[in-house]
Amino acid sequence: QEQFGSEPKDLIVQLSPCIRPPHYEIDFAAEIIRQSRDQGVTQVHDSGVCTACEISSYYSYRLEKGRTGRMLALLALV
């Protein structure tokens, strides 16, 4: 907040497809949502898509044991 002058109410958090339990031990999406809401972010959107469950649409390095394509993650401050 201090560094960028932003208010939690002005932020938008969007979670795109990612690996989720039971295919991964840690539920990163749930933790990001929890931390965002704890900090006062009200606009939190989650695709709810697990890349390991939707292997026909997404790559999963873990599920495919490294024999897979590549994906890109993008984080931005706008």
C-alpha positions in Angstrom: 0.0 0.0 0.0 2.7 2.4 0.9 5.0 1.7 -2.0 2.3 1.9 -4.8 -0.3 4.1 -3.1 -3.0 1.5 -3.7 -6.0 0.6 -1.6 -7.2 -3.0 -1.3 -10.7 -2.0 -2.5 -9.2 -0.8 -5.8 -7.4 -4.1 -6.6 -8.6 -7.0 -8.7 -7.2 -10.4 -8.1 -7.8 -12.9 -11.0 -6.7 -16.5 -10.6 -6.3 -18.3 -13.9 -6.1 -22.1 -14.4 -3.5 -23.7 -12.2 -2.7 -27.1 -10.6 -4.8 -27.8 -7.6 -5.5 -30.6 -5.1 -5.7 -33.5 -5.3 -3.0 -33.3 -8.0 -0.8 -31.0 -5.8 -0.3 -31.0 -2.1 -0.7 -27.3 -1.6 -3.8 -25.4 -2.6 -2.1 -22.2 -3.8 -5.4 -20.8 -5.2 -7.2 -21.1 -1.9 -4.3 -19.5 -0.1 -4.1 -16.6 -2.5 -7.8 -16.0 -2.1 -7.6 -16.2 1.7 -4.7 -13.7 1.9 -6.3 -11.3 -0.6 -9.5 -11.2 1.3 -7.7 -10.9 4.6 -6.0 -7.8 3.2 -9.3 -6.3 2.2 -9.4 -7.1 -1.5 -13.1 -7.5 -2.4 -12.7 -8.2 -6.1 -11.3 -11.8 -6.1 -12.1 -13.9 -9.1 -11.1 -17.6 -9.5 -11.5 -19.6 -12.7 -11.7 -22.7 -10.5 -9.9 -24.7 -13.2 -7.3 -27.3 -12.4 -4.8 -27.7 -15.2 -4.1 -31.3 -14.2 -7.9 -32.1 -14.4 -8.2 -30.4 -17.8 -5.2 -32.0 -19.6 -6.9 -31.7 -23.0 -6.9 -27.9 -22.6 -3.9 -27.2 -20.5 -0.3 -28.5 -19.9 0.6 -30.0 -16.6 4.3 -30.6 -16.0 3.6 -32.6 -12.9 0.9 -34.8 -14.4 2.8 -35.3 -17.7 6.1 -35.9 -15.9 7.9 -33.2 -17.8 6.9 -34.4 -21.3 4.7 -31.4 -22.0 4.4 -28.0 -23.7 5.0 -24.7 -21.9 2.7 -22.1 -20.4 3.3 -18.5 -19.3 2.2 -16.7 -16.1 1.7 -13.0 -16.3 1.6 -10.6 -13.3 1.0 -7.0 -13.8 0.5 -3.7 -11.9 -1.6 -1.4 -14.0 
